[in-house]
Amino acid sequence: MIRLEMNLAENAEAMAAGKHDGWEPTCWDGIQQSLEVISEKSIKIIVNGGALNPDGLARKTQKLVRQYLLFPGEHPDSIPDRGERAQT
């Protein structure tokens, strides 16, 4: 329990300094790695990894899912923002 509290405190300081997104990076990694299955099976995503910024993680996940639906079959890391796709 003490380590968890230290992580939250450290993450809060890093987030205030603009060096941390406010959610657990392993949660975001898991969402990215599972995106294909999530899409295929229409799974609703419910996680407890938003930590200090659950809204930010939800918005980032929502953006990723929308991009993936526009470009199915592409790995999440290879999906550009809409502006980048339009320019190429």
Steps between C-alpha positions, in 0.01 A plus 500: 500500500782740578660449156168576329470825693858590406425431135195725508695777672792467261265491202312807629825695519607381155157581358512851646841542334362379165705178509222247562160448340330419830405141420687175535709434187440125531127562473546695176733230366241232575229694318722543194601135496138385533345739249446245225312258727310787662385610156418153368289406800353848570635491853433795726815615676483552876832545680631628827820642354401861450654591836536879513354566156224250415334747265825541305541124464136464393538770235827354370341153484194637323723670241699180447186292452354749251823502299517122507143472374587733213810295413419141607781248508773759548713482811414785740854639482475533121168688499564869432284788615234598250701803387807287431297246301338770289835655406659177373 
